[in-house]
């Protein structure tokens, strides 16, 4: 998948577990919070996604 995006001109960056954890912490307080507040269904979908992440 990364190769396909890179060929399309998108910058692709590998993230180790530490960087991924930092990204999740920022996302939870910003984009995820905004998404969850849109509707009960959106909040439920986000909860399911977090449970498998």
C-alpha distance matrix in Angstrom:
0.0 3.8 5.3 5.2 6.5 8.6 10.0 11.0 12.9 11.4 12.4 9.9 12.0 12.0 14.5 17.0 18.9 21.6 19.6 17.7 21.2 22.5 19.8 20.6 24.3 24.1 22.0 24.5 27.3 25.9 23.2 23.4 27.2 27.2 25.0 27.2 30.3 29.5 30.6 31.3 28.4 25.9 27.4 27.2 23.5 22.8 25.1 23.2 19.9 21.7 23.3 20.1 18.5
3.8 0.0 3.8 5.5 5.2 6.0 8.6 9.9 10.8 9.0 9.1 6.4 8.6 9.1 12.1 14.9 17.4 19.7 17.4 16.1 19.8 20.6 18.1 19.6 23.1 22.5 20.9 23.8 26.4 24.9 22.6 23.2 26.9 27.0 25.3 27.7 30.7 30.1 31.6 32.4 29.9 27.1 28.3 28.5 25.0 23.7 26.0 24.7 21.0 22.3 24.3 21.3 19.1
5.3 3.8 0.0 3.8 5.5 5.0 6.1 8.6 9.9 9.6 10.2 8.4 11.0 11.7 15.2 17.9 20.6 22.9 20.6 19.6 23.4 24.1 21.7 23.3 26.7 26.1 24.6 27.5 30.0 28.3 26.0 26.8 30.5 30.4 28.6 31.1 34.0 33.3 34.8 35.7 33.1 30.3 31.8 31.9 28.3 27.3 29.6 28.1 24.6 26.0 27.8 24.7 22.7
5.2 5.5 3.8 0.0 3.8 5.5 5.2 6.4 9.0 8.9 10.9 9.9 13.1 14.3 17.4 20.4 22.8 25.0 22.5 21.2 24.8 25.5 22.6 24.0 27.5 26.6 24.6 27.6 29.9 28.0 25.2 26.1 29.8 29.3 27.3 30.0 32.7 31.6 33.0 34.2 31.4 28.8 30.6 30.8 27.0 26.4 29.0 27.5 24.1 25.9 27.9 24.9 23.1
6.5 5.2 5.5 3.8 0.0 3.8 5.4 5.0 6.6 5.4 7.7 7.2 10.8 12.7 15.6 18.9 21.3 23.2 20.3 19.1 22.7 22.9 19.9 21.5 24.8 23.5 21.7 24.8 26.9 24.8 22.2 23.4 27.0 26.4 24.7 27.6 30.2 29.1 30.9 32.3 29.8 26.9 28.6 29.2 25.6 24.6 27.4 26.3 22.8 24.4 26.8 24.2 22.0
8.6 6.0 5.0 5.5 3.8 0.0 3.8 5.3 5.1 5.0 6.1 6.2 9.7 12.0 15.4 18.7 21.6 23.2 20.2 19.7 23.5 23.4 20.7 22.9 26.0 24.6 23.3 26.7 28.6 26.5 24.3 25.8 29.3 28.8 27.5 30.4 32.9 32.0 34.0 35.5 33.1 30.0 31.6 32.3 28.8 27.5 30.2 29.2 25.6 26.8 29.2 26.6 24.2
10.0 8.6 6.1 5.2 5.4 3.8 0.0 3.8 5.3 7.3 9.4 10.0 13.5 15.6 19.1 22.3 25.2 26.9 24.0 23.4 27.1 27.1 24.4 26.4 29.5 28.1 26.6 29.9 31.8 29.6 27.1 28.7 32.1 31.4 29.9 32.9 35.3 34.1 36.0 37.6 35.0 32.1 34.0 34.6 30.9 30.0 32.8 31.7 28.1 29.7 32.0 29.2 27.1
11.0 9.9 8.6 6.4 5.0 5.3 3.8 0.0 3.8 5.8 9.1 10.5 14.3 16.8 19.8 23.3 25.9 27.4 24.3 23.4 27.0 26.8 23.7 25.6 28.6 26.9 25.1 28.5 30.2 27.6 25.0 26.8 30.1 28.9 27.5 30.7 32.9 31.5 33.5 35.3 32.8 29.9 32.0 32.8 29.2 28.4 31.5 30.5 27.1 28.8 31.4 28.9 26.8
12.9 10.8 9.9 9.0 6.6 5.1 5.3 3.8 0.0 3.8 6.5 9.0 12.6 15.7 18.7 22.3 25.1 26.2 22.8 22.5 26.1 25.4 22.4 24.8 27.5 25.6 24.2 27.8 29.2 26.6 24.4 26.5 29.7 28.6 27.6 30.9 32.9 31.8 34.2 36.1 33.9 30.7 32.6 33.8 30.3 29.0 32.1 31.5 28.0 29.3 32.0 29.8 27.3
11.4 9.0 9.6 8.9 5.4 5.0 7.3 5.8 3.8 0.0 3.8 6.2 9.7 12.9 15.6 19.2 21.8 22.8 19.4 18.9 22.4 21.7 18.7 21.0 23.8 21.8 20.5 24.0 25.5 23.0 20.8 22.9 26.1 25.2 24.3 27.5 29.6 28.8 31.1 33.0 30.9 27.6 29.3 30.5 27.1 25.6 28.6 28.2 24.6 25.7 28.6 26.5 23.9
12.4 9.1 10.2 10.9 7.7 6.1 9.4 9.1 6.5 3.8 0.0 3.8 6.6 10.2 12.8 16.5 19.3 20.0 16.5 16.6 20.2 19.2 16.6 19.4 21.9 20.1 19.3 23.0 24.3 22.2 20.6 22.6 25.8 25.3 24.8 27.8 30.0 29.6 32.0 33.7 31.9 28.5 29.6 31.0 27.8 25.8 28.6 28.4 24.6 25.2 28.1 26.1 23.1
9.9 6.4 8.4 9.9 7.2 6.2 10.0 10.5 9.0 6.2 3.8 0.0 3.8 6.8 9.7 13.3 16.2 17.3 14.2 14.0 17.7 17.4 15.0 17.5 20.3 19.1 18.3 21.7 23.5 21.9 20.2 21.7 25.0 25.1 24.2 26.9 29.4 29.3 31.4 32.7 30.8 27.4 28.4 29.3 26.1 24.1 26.6 26.1 22.3 22.8 25.4 23.2 20.2
12.0 8.6 11.0 13.1 10.8 9.7 13.5 14.3 12.6 9.7 6.6 3.8 0.0 3.8 6.4 9.9 13.0 13.8 10.8 11.1 14.8 14.5 12.6 15.4 18.0 17.2 16.9 20.2 22.0 20.9 19.7 21.0 24.2 24.8 24.2 26.6 29.2 29.5 31.6 32.7 31.0 27.7 28.1 29.1 26.1 23.7 25.8 25.6 21.8 21.7 24.2 22.1 18.8
12.0 9.1 11.7 14.3 12.7 12.0 15.6 16.8 15.7 12.9 10.2 6.8 3.8 0.0 3.8 6.7 10.0 11.5 9.3 9.5 13.2 13.6 12.4 14.7 17.5 17.5 17.3 20.1 22.3 21.8 20.7 21.4 24.7 25.7 25.0 26.9 29.8 30.4 32.1 32.7 31.0 27.9 28.0 28.6 25.7 23.3 24.9 24.4 20.7 20.3 22.5 20.1 16.8
14.5 12.1 15.2 17.4 15.6 15.4 19.1 19.8 18.7 15.6 12.8 9.7 6.4 3.8 0.0 3.8 6.6 7.9 5.7 5.9 9.5 10.1 9.4 11.6 14.2 14.6 14.8 17.3 19.6 19.5 18.9 19.2 22.3 23.8 23.3 24.8 27.8 28.8 30.5 30.8 29.5 26.3 25.9 26.6 24.0 21.3 22.6 22.4 18.8 17.9 20.0 18.1 14.5
17.0 14.9 17.9 20.4 18.9 18.7 22.3 23.3 22.3 19.2 16.5 13.3 9.9 6.7 3.8 0.0 3.8 5.6 5.5 6.1 8.7 10.1 10.6 12.3 14.4 15.7 16.3 18.2 20.6 21.2 20.9 20.7 23.6 25.6 25.1 26.2 29.2 30.6 32.0 32.0 30.8 27.8 27.0 27.4 25.1 22.4 23.0 22.8 19.5 18.0 19.6 17.7 14.2
18.9 17.4 20.6 22.8 21.3 21.6 25.2 25.9 25.1 21.8 19.3 16.2 13.0 10.0 6.6 3.8 0.0 3.8 5.5 5.0 6.1 8.6 9.8 10.4 12.3 14.4 15.0 16.2 18.8 20.0 19.9 19.2 21.8 24.3 23.8 24.3 27.4 29.0 30.2 29.9 28.9 26.0 24.8 25.1 23.2 20.3 20.4 20.4 17.4 15.4 16.7 15.2 11.8
21.6 19.7 22.9 25.0 23.2 23.2 26.9 27.4 26.2 22.8 20.0 17.3 13.8 11.5 7.9 5.6 3.8 0.0 3.8 5.4 5.2 6.4 8.7 10.0 10.8 12.8 14.3 15.5 17.4 18.9 19.5 19.1 21.3 23.9 24.0 24.5 27.3 29.3 30.7 30.6 30.0 27.0 25.5 26.3 24.7 21.4 21.6 22.1 19.2 16.8 18.5 17.7 14.1
19.6 17.4 20.6 22.5 20.3 20.2 24.0 24.3 22.8 19.4 16.5 14.2 10.8 9.3 5.7 5.5 5.5 3.8 0.0 3.8 5.4 5.1 6.2 8.6 10.0 10.8 12.2 14.3 16.0 16.7 17.2 17.4 19.8 21.9 22.0 23.1 25.8 27.4 29.3 29.5 28.8 25.6 24.5 25.6 23.8 20.5 21.3 22.0 18.7 16.8 19.1 18.1 14.4
17.7 16.1 19.6 21.2 19.1 19.7 23.4 23.4 22.5 18.9 16.6 14.0 11.1 9.5 5.9 6.1 5.0 5.4 3.8 0.0 3.8 5.4 5.0 6.2 8.7 10.0 10.3 12.1 14.6 15.3 15.1 14.8 17.5 19.7 19.4 20.3 23.2 24.7 26.3 26.4 25.5 22.3 21.3 22.2 20.2 17.0 17.8 18.3 15.0 13.2 15.5 14.5 10.7
21.2 19.8 23.4 24.8 22.7 23.5 27.1 27.0 26.1 22.4 20.2 17.7 14.8 13.2 9.5 8.7 6.1 5.2 5.4 3.8 0.0 3.8 5.4 5.1 6.3 8.8 9.8 10.5 12.8 14.5 15.0 14.2 16.3 19.0 19.1 19.4 22.2 24.2 25.6 25.4 25.0 22.0 20.4 21.3 19.9 16.5 16.7 17.7 14.9 12.2 14.4 14.2 10.6
22.5 20.6 24.1 25.5 22.9 23.4 27.1 26.8 25.4 21.7 19.2 17.4 14.5 13.6 10.1 10.1 8.6 6.4 5.1 5.4 3.8 0.0 3.8 5.5 5.2 6.5 8.7 10.1 11.4 12.7 13.9 13.9 15.7 18.2 18.9 19.6 21.9 24.0 25.9 26.2 26.0 22.8 21.3 22.8 21.5 17.9 18.5 20.0 17.1 14.6 17.3 17.4 13.8
19.8 18.1 21.7 22.6 19.9 20.7 24.4 23.7 22.4 18.7 16.6 15.0 12.6 12.4 9.4 10.6 9.8 8.7 6.2 5.0 5.4 3.8 0.0 3.8 5.5 5.3 6.1 8.6 10.3 10.6 11.0 11.4 13.8 15.7 16.1 17.3 19.8 21.4 23.5 24.1 23.6 20.2 19.2 20.8 19.1 15.6 16.9 18.3 15.1 13.3 16.4 16.2 12.6
20.6 19.6 23.3 24.0 21.5 22.9 26.4 25.6 24.8 21.0 19.4 17.5 15.4 14.7 11.6 12.3 10.4 10.0 8.6 6.2 5.1 5.5 3.8 0.0 3.8 5.5 5.0 6.0 8.7 9.8 10.0 9.1 11.5 14.0 14.0 14.6 17.4 19.3 20.9 21.0 20.7 17.4 16.0 17.5 16.0 12.5 13.3 14.8 12.0 9.7 12.9 13.2 9.8
24.3 23.1 26.7 27.5 24.8 26.0 29.5 28.6 27.5 23.8 21.9 20.3 18.0 17.5 14.2 14.4 12.3 10.8 10.0 8.7 6.3 5.2 5.5 3.8 0.0 3.8 5.5 5.3 6.7 8.9 10.5 9.8 11.0 13.9 14.8 15.0 17.2 19.7 21.4 21.6 21.9 18.7 16.8 18.7 17.9 14.2 14.6 16.8 14.5 11.7 14.7 15.8 12.7
24.1 22.5 26.1 26.6 23.5 24.6 28.1 26.9 25.6 21.8 20.1 19.1 17.2 17.5 14.6 15.7 14.4 12.8 10.8 10.0 8.8 6.5 5.3 5.5 3.8 0.0 3.8 5.5 5.5 6.4 8.3 9.0 10.1 12.2 13.7 14.6 16.4 18.6 20.9 21.7 22.1 18.6 17.2 19.6 18.7 15.0 16.2 18.5 16.0 13.9 17.3 18.2 15.1
22.0 20.9 24.6 24.6 21.7 23.3 26.6 25.1 24.2 20.5 19.3 18.3 16.9 17.3 14.8 16.3 15.0 14.3 12.2 10.3 9.8 8.7 6.1 5.0 5.5 3.8 0.0 3.8 5.4 5.1 5.3 5.7 7.8 9.6 10.4 11.6 13.8 15.6 17.8 18.7 18.7 15.1 14.1 16.5 15.2 11.6 13.4 15.6 13.0 11.5 15.1 15.9 13.1
24.5 23.8 27.5 27.6 24.8 26.7 29.9 28.5 27.8 24.0 23.0 21.7 20.2 20.1 17.3 18.2 16.2 15.5 14.3 12.1 10.5 10.1 8.6 6.0 5.3 5.5 3.8 0.0 3.8 5.6 6.5 4.8 5.9 8.9 9.7 9.7 11.9 14.4 16.1 16.5 16.9 13.7 11.9 14.2 13.7 10.0 11.0 13.8 11.9 9.8 13.2 14.9 12.6
27.3 26.4 30.0 29.9 26.9 28.6 31.8 30.2 29.2 25.5 24.3 23.5 22.0 22.3 19.6 20.6 18.8 17.4 16.0 14.6 12.8 11.4 10.3 8.7 6.7 5.5 5.4 3.8 0.0 3.8 6.8 6.6 5.6 8.3 10.5 10.7 11.7 14.5 16.8 17.6 18.7 15.5 13.6 16.6 16.5 12.9 14.0 17.1 15.5 13.4 16.8 18.6 16.3
25.9 24.9 28.3 28.0 24.8 26.5 29.6 27.6 26.6 23.0 22.2 21.9 20.9 21.8 19.5 21.2 20.0 18.9 16.7 15.3 14.5 12.7 10.6 9.8 8.9 6.4 5.1 5.6 3.8 0.0 3.8 5.7 5.4 6.3 8.7 10.2 11.0 13.0 15.8 17.4 18.1 14.6 13.7 16.9 16.3 13.0 15.0 17.8 15.9 14.7 18.3 19.7 17.4
23.2 22.6 26.0 25.2 22.2 24.3 27.1 25.0 24.4 20.8 20.6 20.2 19.7 20.7 18.9 20.9 19.9 19.5 17.2 15.1 15.0 13.9 11.0 10.0 10.5 8.3 5.3 6.5 6.8 3.8 0.0 3.8 5.5 5.1 6.1 8.6 10.0 11.1 13.9 15.7 15.8 12.0 11.9 15.0 13.8 10.8 13.6 15.9 13.8 13.3 17.1 18.1 16.0
23.4 23.2 26.8 26.1 23.4 25.8 28.7 26.8 26.5 22.9 22.6 21.7 21.0 21.4 19.2 20.7 19.2 19.1 17.4 14.8 14.2 13.9 11.4 9.1 9.8 9.0 5.7 4.8 6.6 5.7 3.8 0.0 3.8 5.4 5.0 6.0 8.6 10.2 12.1 13.1 13.2 9.6 8.8 11.6 10.7 7.4 9.8 12.4 10.6 10.0 13.6 15.1 13.4
27.2 26.9 30.5 29.8 27.0 29.3 32.1 30.1 29.7 26.1 25.8 25.0 24.2 24.7 22.3 23.6 21.8 21.3 19.8 17.5 16.3 15.7 13.8 11.5 11.0 10.1 7.8 5.9 5.6 5.4 5.5 3.8 0.0 3.8 5.5 5.2 6.3 9.0 11.1 12.2 13.4 10.2 8.7 12.1 12.3 9.3 11.0 14.2 13.3 12.3 15.6 17.7 16.3
27.2 27.0 30.4 29.3 26.4 28.8 31.4 28.9 28.6 25.2 25.3 25.1 24.8 25.7 23.8 25.6 24.3 23.9 21.9 19.7 19.0 18.2 15.7 14.0 13.9 12.2 9.6 8.9 8.3 6.3 5.1 5.4 3.8 0.0 3.8 5.6 5.3 6.7 9.9 12.1 13.0 9.7 9.5 13.2 13.0 10.8 13.2 16.1 15.1 14.9 18.2 20.0 18.7
25.0 25.3 28.6 27.3 24.7 27.5 29.9 27.5 27.6 24.3 24.8 24.2 24.2 25.0 23.3 25.1 23.8 24.0 22.0 19.4 19.1 18.9 16.1 14.0 14.8 13.7 10.4 9.7 10.5 8.7 6.1 5.0 5.5 3.8 0.0 3.8 5.4 5.5 7.9 9.9 10.0 6.4 7.1 10.4 9.7 7.9 10.9 13.3 12.3 12.9 16.1 17.6 16.7
27.2 27.7 31.1 30.0 27.6 30.4 32.9 30.7 30.9 27.5 27.8 26.9 26.6 26.9 24.8 26.2 24.3 24.5 23.1 20.3 19.4 19.6 17.3 14.6 15.0 14.6 11.6 9.7 10.7 10.2 8.6 6.0 5.2 5.6 3.8 0.0 3.8 5.5 6.4 7.3 8.2 5.3 4.0 7.7 8.3 6.6 8.6 11.5 11.6 11.7 14.4 16.6 16.3
30.3 30.7 34.0 32.7 30.2 32.9 35.3 32.9 32.9 29.6 30.0 29.4 29.2 29.8 27.8 29.2 27.4 27.3 25.8 23.2 22.2 21.9 19.8 17.4 17.2 16.4 13.8 11.9 11.7 11.0 10.0 8.6 6.3 5.3 5.4 3.8 0.0 3.8 5.6 7.5 9.6 7.5 6.7 10.5 11.6 10.4 12.1 15.1 15.4 15.4 18.0 20.3 20.0
29.5 30.1 33.3 31.6 29.1 32.0 34.1 31.5 31.8 28.8 29.6 29.3 29.5 30.4 28.8 30.6 29.0 29.3 27.4 24.7 24.2 24.0 21.4 19.3 19.7 18.6 15.6 14.4 14.5 13.0 11.1 10.2 9.0 6.7 5.5 5.5 3.8 0.0 3.8 7.2 8.3 6.4 7.6 10.8 11.4 11.1 13.4 15.8 16.0 16.8 19.4 21.3 21.2
30.6 31.6 34.8 33.0 30.9 34.0 36.0 33.5 34.2 31.1 32.0 31.4 31.6 32.1 30.5 32.0 30.2 30.7 29.3 26.3 25.6 25.9 23.5 20.9 21.4 20.9 17.8 16.1 16.8 15.8 13.9 12.1 11.1 9.9 7.9 6.4 5.6 3.8 0.0 3.8 5.3 5.2 6.3 8.7 10.0 10.7 12.4 14.4 15.5 16.6 18.5 20.6 21.2
31.3 32.4 35.7 34.2 32.3 35.5 37.6 35.3 36.1 33.0 33.7 32.7 32.7 32.7 30.8 32.0 29.9 30.6 29.5 26.4 25.4 26.2 24.1 21.0 21.6 21.7 18.7 16.5 17.6 17.4 15.7 13.1 12.2 12.1 9.9 7.3 7.5 7.2 3.8 0.0 3.8 5.5 5.1 6.1 8.7 9.9 10.5 12.4 14.3 15.3 16.5 18.9 20.0
28.4 29.9 33.1 31.4 29.8 33.1 35.0 32.8 33.9 30.9 31.9 30.8 31.0 31.0 29.5 30.8 28.9 30.0 28.8 25.5 25.0 26.0 23.6 20.7 21.9 22.1 18.7 16.9 18.7 18.1 15.8 13.2 13.4 13.0 10.0 8.2 9.6 8.3 5.3 3.8 0.0 3.8 5.4 5.0 6.2 8.6 9.8 10.6 12.4 14.2 15.4 17.2 18.5
25.9 27.1 30.3 28.8 26.9 30.0 32.1 29.9 30.7 27.6 28.5 27.4 27.7 27.9 26.3 27.8 26.0 27.0 25.6 22.3 22.0 22.8 20.2 17.4 18.7 18.6 15.1 13.7 15.5 14.6 12.0 9.6 10.2 9.7 6.4 5.3 7.5 6.4 5.2 5.5 3.8 0.0 3.8 5.4 5.1 6.2 8.6 10.0 10.6 12.3 14.3 15.9 16.5
27.4 28.3 31.8 30.6 28.6 31.6 34.0 32.0 32.6 29.3 29.6 28.4 28.1 28.0 25.9 27.0 24.8 25.5 24.5 21.3 20.4 21.3 19.2 16.0 16.8 17.2 14.1 11.9 13.6 13.7 11.9 8.8 8.7 9.5 7.1 4.0 6.7 7.6 6.3 5.1 5.4 3.8 0.0 3.8 5.5 5.1 6.1 8.7 9.9 10.5 12.3 14.7 15.3
27.2 28.5 31.9 30.8 29.2 32.3 34.6 32.8 33.8 30.5 31.0 29.3 29.1 28.6 26.6 27.4 25.1 26.3 25.6 22.2 21.3 22.8 20.8 17.5 18.7 19.6 16.5 14.2 16.6 16.9 15.0 11.6 12.1 13.2 10.4 7.7 10.5 10.8 8.7 6.1 5.0 5.4 3.8 0.0 3.8 5.4 5.1 6.3 8.7 9.9 10.6 12.9 14.4
23.5 25.0 28.3 27.0 25.6 28.8 30.9 29.2 30.3 27.1 27.8 26.1 26.1 25.7 24.0 25.1 23.2 24.7 23.8 20.2 19.9 21.5 19.1 16.0 17.9 18.7 15.2 13.7 16.5 16.3 13.8 10.7 12.3 13.0 9.7 8.3 11.6 11.4 10.0 8.7 6.2 5.1 5.5 3.8 0.0 3.8 5.4 5.1 6.2 8.7 9.9 11.2 12.5
22.8 23.7 27.3 26.4 24.6 27.5 30.0 28.4 29.0 25.6 25.8 24.1 23.7 23.3 21.3 22.4 20.3 21.4 20.5 17.0 16.5 17.9 15.6 12.5 14.2 15.0 11.6 10.0 12.9 13.0 10.8 7.4 9.3 10.8 7.9 6.6 10.4 11.1 10.7 9.9 8.6 6.2 5.1 5.4 3.8 0.0 3.8 5.4 5.0 6.1 8.6 10.2 10.4
25.1 26.0 29.6 29.0 27.4 30.2 32.8 31.5 32.1 28.6 28.6 26.6 25.8 24.9 22.6 23.0 20.4 21.6 21.3 17.8 16.7 18.5 16.9 13.3 14.6 16.2 13.4 11.0 14.0 15.0 13.6 9.8 11.0 13.2 10.9 8.6 12.1 13.4 12.4 10.5 9.8 8.6 6.1 5.1 5.4 3.8 0.0 3.8 5.4 5.1 6.2 9.0 10.0
23.2 24.7 28.1 27.5 26.3 29.2 31.7 30.5 31.5 28.2 28.4 26.1 25.6 24.4 22.4 22.8 20.4 22.1 22.0 18.3 17.7 20.0 18.3 14.8 16.8 18.5 15.6 13.8 17.1 17.8 15.9 12.4 14.2 16.1 13.3 11.5 15.1 15.8 14.4 12.4 10.6 10.0 8.7 6.3 5.1 5.4 3.8 0.0 3.8 5.5 5.1 6.7 8.9
19.9 21.0 24.6 24.1 22.8 25.6 28.1 27.1 28.0 24.6 24.6 22.3 21.8 20.7 18.8 19.5 17.4 19.2 18.7 15.0 14.9 17.1 15.1 12.0 14.5 16.0 13.0 11.9 15.5 15.9 13.8 10.6 13.3 15.1 12.3 11.6 15.4 16.0 15.5 14.3 12.4 10.6 9.9 8.7 6.2 5.0 5.4 3.8 0.0 3.8 5.4 5.5 6.2
21.7 22.3 26.0 25.9 24.4 26.8 29.7 28.8 29.3 25.7 25.2 22.8 21.7 20.3 17.9 18.0 15.4 16.8 16.8 13.2 12.2 14.6 13.3 9.7 11.7 13.9 11.5 9.8 13.4 14.7 13.3 10.0 12.3 14.9 12.9 11.7 15.4 16.8 16.6 15.3 14.2 12.3 10.5 9.9 8.7 6.1 5.1 5.5 3.8 0.0 3.8 5.5 5.1
23.3 24.3 27.8 27.9 26.8 29.2 32.0 31.4 32.0 28.6 28.1 25.4 24.2 22.5 20.0 19.6 16.7 18.5 19.1 15.5 14.4 17.3 16.4 12.9 14.7 17.3 15.1 13.2 16.8 18.3 17.1 13.6 15.6 18.2 16.1 14.4 18.0 19.4 18.5 16.5 15.4 14.3 12.3 10.6 9.9 8.6 6.2 5.1 5.4 3.8 0.0 3.8 5.7
20.1 21.3 24.7 24.9 24.2 26.6 29.2 28.9 29.8 26.5 26.1 23.2 22.1 20.1 18.1 17.7 15.2 17.7 18.1 14.5 14.2 17.4 16.2 13.2 15.8 18.2 15.9 14.9 18.6 19.7 18.1 15.1 17.7 20.0 17.6 16.6 20.3 21.3 20.6 18.9 17.2 15.9 14.7 12.9 11.2 10.2 9.0 6.7 5.5 5.5 3.8 0.0 3.8
18.5 19.1 22.7 23.1 22.0 24.2 27.1 26.8 27.3 23.9 23.1 20.2 18.8 16.8 14.5 14.2 11.8 14.1 14.4 10.7 10.6 13.8 12.6 9.8 12.7 15.1 13.1 12.6 16.3 17.4 16.0 13.4 16.3 18.7 16.7 16.3 20.0 21.2 21.2 20.0 18.5 16.5 15.3 14.4 12.5 10.4 10.0 8.9 6.2 5.1 5.7 3.8 0.0
